[in-house]
Amino acid sequence: MKFSIRTLIVIVPLLSASCSNDMDEVFFNGEEHSVPIHLTIVEDSPHTRSIVNSINDISVGSLGIYEVAESTTAGMFPWTTSPLLNNAAPTGISGNELAFSSPLYYPAGGRKVIFYGYYPRTTATNGTNYVTSPGNGIAPVFNFTLTGQEDIMHGASPTGGSYSPGTTIPITFKHKLTQIQLNVSALGTLLSSIKILNVRNTGSMNLETGVINYGNNTVDITLNKASLTTTAPVMVPADVSNYLVEVGFIGQLLPRKYLIKPTSGKFLEGVIYTITM
C-alpha cells in the first residue's frame, strides 16, 4: 500500500523574519516516505507584538496540534473522539525544523485534512488552565486564566482542508490577546502604584474557530515600572473599547483613575499599545 505524504508548516506571527525551506523527499524501493515537519516563522502584520517575540521563547512542548480528517462527505471535517492528532506536541526542533513522534500521512482515499493548534499547550483536564477532549461533532476547548503575562495563540490550516502530496500545509497562528504598555515619563518619579482595574481573567477558546468566550470574573492587574518612563507590558483581553487605570501617587492618600483607549475602535488582537499617561 502506498501512502501519500504531507508536511506541515507552522506560521506564527512573531518576528518579521522568514526562513527558507529546503524540502528533500526520500524514496526507498519506489515507495515515498514522510519527511519532518518544517516550522517557518513570519510576522503576521507589521504592528503585531506579544510576550512571545521569537521561536526561542517557545518550547517544543508548548504547542498543541490537532489533525482532523475529511469524512466520506467531501468538504466535511467532523470532530471525533480520536482525531489523527490529538493535542500532540512536537518532539524536537532544530533551527526552524519541527518533527512529531510519528510520520504524518494522509488518510486513505485521498481525503483532505485540517490542522488546528494552540499555545500554550496543556494536558490538564481541570484547574485554572485546562483543555477539554474532542467529542463526536464537538471541538476541544482551551480554558485559561490570565495574570497579565500569558500569551494565548490559536492556529489553523487553510479552510476547506488540504490534500497536496509533496508540498507543505501552512498552519497560521494568531495572537488572541492585546498588549498594553504605559508611558509614564511625566509621572514616573511620583508614582507609588499603577494597575488596570476589572480585567476579565478567565476565558474559553474553541480550538476549531479560535473564538474566545470570557467569563464574568474580573481582577485588577498591577503594572510594574520597567523604568521611570515606561511600565512593563501586560497582556489583556482584546475587543475591549477601554480600560480603567488606577494610579497611586507618593504622598497622596487617594489614587486617581484614568480611562485609556485606542485612538479609534477597540483594542485589537496581537497588537501592542503604548499609551501616554
PyMOL commands that set and color helices and strands:
alter all, ss='L'
color gray80, all
select helices_A, chain A and resi 55-57+60-62+188-190
alter helices_A, ss='H'
color red, helices_A
select strands_A, chain A and resi 7-11+26-28+31-33+38-39+64-69+85-88+92-94+97-99+113-119+130-131+141-145+153-156+168-175+177-183+191-200+202-206+212-214+218-222+234-237+243-249+256-260+272-276
alter strands_A, ss='S'
color yellow, strands_A
deselect
rebuild
show_as cartoon
